[in-house]
Amino acid sequence: MSDPRGASALANRLVRLGFSQYEARTYLGLLTHGELTGYALANQTGVPQPKIYETLRRLLDRGAVVRTTARPARYVAVSSDTLLASLEEDFLTRVRQVREELARLPQATVEEPQGIARRLASWESVLEQALAAIHAASTKVYLSGRSPELAALSAAVNEASHRGVTFVIVHFGPLPFTAPRGRTIRHASTEGTLYPSHRAHHLAVVADAQRVVWAFARDGLTWHGVAADDEVLATGIKGYIRHDLMIQRIYADLPEELTQLYGPGLLELANIASGRADEVTTDVPAARAET
């Protein structure tokens, strides 16, 4: 593969999703090089010849690759979207099964400690906690994030919506799934305006006003965050999402007026909030004077 370091990191992520190292390298080899024989694939990926066909059989069984010809046997990888959708569906099914089995298990009544936050240091851990929060929700979920991060939650959002869970969503960029029950609004005020912070990504999830996930990647790649069952933290993050939603609703109703007052992308408001405004104010006048 053209980027050995990147391919190795990606293979390790597939291993965390249940692949063996040989399976990950074999799948990525087919995905990047197209249709290959086992012999050619072994040469491309470095998977030993004695192991390549055994590995291909396992990938065939899990639906990650398809055999296109018999003599000689050639293989192609299914698309990454198809593979990830299958893995996500399988994960959701297993989570539901375990939840049902645990519900039938007699359990001692122990009050769970509140306010214990779990630090998150990768996108995989952020996604795991976000999915778990949505799966456990019974009434309402608040969501905020960019399209790529929200897309990873699409199956969980759809499943929860069908269970009767209501969603309040602020989305940056197009909504990557059909709007669920509840309210969704696009964060349109900053679109078309370049901010230094636009390379940053974030994801906020609040489920049932109790379970919360807050994470960000300043460079768009390196994720850090926190997950907790904490009403105080959940209230704070929910308030942040609600405030953003209200601002965007006002902007949707009065885009020209607000742009005239605060500039493209409401930049003047952003400068005030970040302390970069040219003037220092100690109070806010009741109305802006006409000039």
N, C-alpha and C positions, 0 to 999 in steps of 0.2 A: 504494500500500500504506500501511497506517496508521502504520507505523514506518519512515520512509525511511532513517534511519541504520542501523537493524538490518537492513532489507532489503538495503541496499547491502553491508553486511558479509557477509551470507549469500550474496549474488550473487558476491562475491569468493571465497568458499570454494568455490562451485560451479565457478568459473573454475579454481581449483587442481585440481579433479577432472576437468578436460578440457573444460568448457563454454566457449564464447565469452561475452563480456559480454552480447551481445544474447540468446543462448540462455538464459543464467542468468536474465535479467530477464523473458524471455517465459515460461519455466517457472514462476517464482515468481508472476508475474501470474496465470496460469491456476490455480495451486495455491490462491491466496488468494481469487480472485474467482469461480472456477467456470467453467462453460461460457461461452465468448465467441466472437464472430466475430473475424477478423483485424483489422478496422477498430476494433472496440471495444477489442481487446487493445492495439493500438498507442497508443490514447488513454490507456489505463490505465498502461502501462509506460514510455511515452516512447520506445519503439523506433520509428524512422522508418517511415512507411508503405511506402516502397519496399523496406524490409528485412524487414518483419514476415513476409511469406509465405515468403520464402527461409529465414528462421530457423525458421519452423514446419515446413517440409519437412525440415530437418536434424533437428529434434527428433522428428518422426515416424519418420525413418529409425533413430534411436537408441532408439526405444521410450519416449521421455519424455512424449509427448503422444499423444492419440488423437483422430481426427476423428469427430465424432458425427453430423453431417449434411452433405449435399453442397451444397444450395442454400437459403439461403446456407451456406457452409462454417463450421461451428462446431467448437471444439476444447475438450478438457478435458485436464488434467494427470493422469498416473498418480500413484498415491499415493507419498508420499516414501519409505515403506518399500520399495515395489516398485522404485523407481528406485535407491535405495542398494544394495539386494540385487543388482540387475543390475550396477551399477558395481563392486561388490566382487567378484562372480563374474568379471567381465571382467578386473579387476586381477589376481586370483589366476591366471587362465588365462594372462595375458601374462607374469606372473612365472615360472610353470612353463615356458613356452615358452623364455624367455630363459635360464633355468637349464639346460635341456636343451641349448640351442645353445652356451652357454658351456662346458658339460661336454665337448662334442665338439671344442672349439677347443684346439689345442696351446698350452700356457701355460708360460712359464718358471717354474721353481721358485724362489720368493722367499719367505723367511720373513717373515710379516706382523708388524709391530711390535705388541707387547702393551701393554696399559695405556693406550691412547689413548682418552680419553673424548670423546664428542661431546655438546655442550650442546644441549638441546632447549628451544624457547621458544614452542611452540604445541601445541594438541591434535593438529593434523594431523601434526606431526612426531613426536609421541609415538606416535600410532597407527601411522604408517608403520614406525617402528623396532620396535614391539611385534609387528606382523604379520610383519615380516622375520625376527625372532627365532623366532617359532613356525614359520614356513615352513621355516626352516633346521634346526630341531630334529630329532634322530634317536632320542633315547632318552627324556628326561624334561624336563618343563616345570613350573616352579613359578609360580603365578599368585596375585595378591592384588589385589582392587579392588572397587568398588561395581558394582551391576547395570548402570548405563548404560555404563560403560567396558567391562565384560566383554562386554556385548551386541555391541559393535563388533568383538569378536574371535571371534564365534560360528562363522562359516564357517571361519576358519583353525583353530580348535580342533577342529572336527568333521573337517576334512581331515587334520590331523595325527594325531588319534586313530585314524582309519582306516588311517594308515600304520604304526600300532603304537606311536606315542609315548604315554607315560604322563603323566598330569597330577596335580599336587597343587595344589588350589585352596582358598583361603580367600575366601569371598564375603560381602560386606556387602549385605544385602537378598537377595531371591530370586535363585537362579541362573537367568540368562536364556537358558540353552540346556540341552539334554539332557546329563546328567552324562557326561563322557567316561571312558575307561578310567583307572583310578587312584583317587584319593581326593579327595573334596570335603567341605568342612565350612562351615557357615554361621557367621558371626561374630555369635553371638546374645547375648553377654553384655551388650552395651551397647544393645541394642534396647529402645525404650520409655523410654530415659533421655536427657535433653537435655544434651549437652556443647557448649561453645562451638566445639569442633573439628569438630562434625558437619556444618558447612557445607563443610568441606574434602573434596576427593576425592583419591584416589591410584591409581596403577597400578604394580604390580611384576611383572616378568617375568624369570625366570631359565631359560635354555635350555641343557641339557646341561652344567650347572655351569660354563659359560664365558661365554655371551653374556647380558648383563643390560640391562634397561631399568628405571629408577626415575624416577617423575615424580609431581608433586603439584600441586594447585591449592588454595591456602588458602581462596580465596573461592568455590571450586567452578567457576570460569570461566577464570581466568588460569593457564595451565599452564607449569611449568618442570620440567626434568628432565635426565637424563643417560643416554646409551647407550654401552656399551663391550663389547669382547671382552676381559674381564679376569677371571681366575680368583679373584683376591683380592676384588674388588668383588662378584662373583657369589656367593662364599661368604658374604659379609656379608649380602646381601639374602636369600639362601636361608635363612640362619639366622634372620633376622627372620620370614620366612613360617612356617618350621617351629615357631618358638617360639609364634607366634600360633595356629597349628593345635593345638599341644599344650594351650595354655591353654583354647581353645574346646572341646576334647575333654573336659578335666576339668570345665569348666562344664556341658557337656551331661550328664555323669554325676552331678554334684552341684550343681544350680542353687540349690536352697533353702539348702543348707549354706553355699555361697559367698556368697549374697546376705545371709545372716544375719551372716556374718563381716565382709564388706567393703561392705555396703550395696547398694542398687539400682544396677545397671550396674557393679558392682565399683568404685564411685567412690573408695573409700578407697585402693585400689591405684593408680588413676589419679593421685590426689593425691600419693601417695608418689613415683611415677615422675616427676612433673612438678615436684617440689620444693615443692608447695603444702600438704603435710601440716602439721598443727598442731604436732606434736612432732618433734624431731630425734633420730634414732637412729643409733648407730654400729655396731650389730650386730643380728642377728635372733634372737630366742629360739627354742629348739628346738620349743617348743609354746606355744600361746596358753593362758594360765591361765583356769580357769573362774571366772566372776563370779556 
